[in-house]
């Protein structure tokens, strides 16, 4: 028995329950035209706890057939999507602005008294 194949790719869909679609993009040189051509392969992987989301970089591992298309299992989420990070940063900025507004309102109320 050999080592099970592990693939690192980007999640392109997480709409189905407990399943993610991971896309692997590679480049090869065309045999006749000698140009660099991109190739894409999609793999369906089982995500039991639904921790991976669109845009995440994940590692998946080969397993027994789990359904008609699922042949891989999620091993780890290597890198979270930039959108999640941007959303978190925007929330922090909004909270800071909201806190400053509260402070200004309380200061104005103290001055009026």
C-alpha positions in Angstrom: 0.0 0.0 0.0 1.3 3.4 -1.0 0.9 6.8 0.4 -2.4 8.5 -0.2 -2.2 11.4 -2.6 -2.6 14.9 -1.1 -3.6 18.0 -3.1 -3.5 21.6 -2.2 -6.0 23.9 -4.0 -8.6 26.6 -3.6 -12.2 26.1 -2.6 -14.5 27.3 -5.4 -17.9 26.1 -3.9 -19.2 25.1 -0.5 -22.9 25.2 -1.3 -23.7 21.5 -0.8 -23.8 20.2 2.7 -20.6 18.6 4.0 -19.0 18.9 0.5 -16.5 21.4 -1.0 -15.3 21.7 -4.5 -11.6 22.3 -4.7 -10.0 23.6 -7.9 -6.4 22.9 -8.8 -4.9 25.1 -11.5 -1.6 24.1 -13.3 0.2 25.3 -16.4 1.9 23.3 -19.1 3.6 24.1 -22.4 1.5 23.2 -25.5 3.3 20.6 -27.5 2.8 22.2 -30.9 2.5 25.9 -30.2 4.9 26.1 -27.3 2.7 28.5 -25.4 1.9 28.3 -21.7 -1.6 26.9 -21.3 -3.5 26.7 -18.0 -5.4 23.6 -17.0 -8.0 23.2 -14.3 -9.1 20.2 -12.4 -12.0 20.1 -9.9 -12.1 17.7 -7.0 -15.1 17.1 -4.7 -14.0 16.6 -1.1 -15.9 15.7 2.1 -15.9 18.5 4.8 -17.5 16.9 7.8 -17.6 20.0 10.1 -18.1 22.5 7.2 -15.1 24.6 8.2 -13.8 25.5 4.7 -15.4 28.3 2.7 -15.0 29.8 -0.8 -11.6 31.3 -1.4 -9.8 29.2 1.3 -6.6 27.3 0.4 -7.0 23.7 1.6 -5.3 20.4 1.6 -7.3 17.3 0.6 -6.4 13.7 0.8 -7.5 10.7 -1.3 -9.9 8.3 0.3 -12.4 5.6 -0.5 -15.3 6.6 -2.7 -17.8 8.5 -0.6 -20.4 9.3 -3.3 -20.6 9.4 -7.1 -18.1 12.2 -7.3 -16.5 12.5 -3.8 -13.1 10.8 -3.6 -11.3 13.1 -1.3 -11.4 14.2 2.4 -10.5 17.6 3.8 -7.2 17.4 5.8 -6.7 21.1 6.7 -7.5 24.7 5.9 -4.1 26.2 5.1 -5.1 29.8 4.5 -8.3 31.6 5.0 -9.9 33.7 2.2 -9.0 37.3 1.9 -12.7 38.3 1.9 -13.1 37.0 5.4 -10.1 39.0 6.6 -11.4 42.1 4.9 -14.9 41.7 6.4 -13.3 41.3 9.8 -11.2 44.4 9.4 -14.3 46.4 8.2 -16.2 45.3 11.3 -13.3 46.4 13.6 -13.2 49.8 11.9 -17.0 50.2 12.3 -16.8 49.2 16.0 -14.0 51.8 16.6 -16.0 54.5 14.8 -19.1 53.5 16.8 -17.2 53.7 20.1 -15.8 57.2 19.2 -19.4 58.4 18.4 -20.5 57.1 21.9 -17.6 59.0 23.5 -18.5 62.2 21.8 -22.2 61.9 22.8 -21.3 61.3 26.4 -18.8 64.3 26.4 -21.6 66.5 24.9 -24.0 65.3 27.6 -21.5 66.2 30.4 -20.9 69.7 28.9 -24.7 70.3 28.8 -25.0 69.4 32.5 
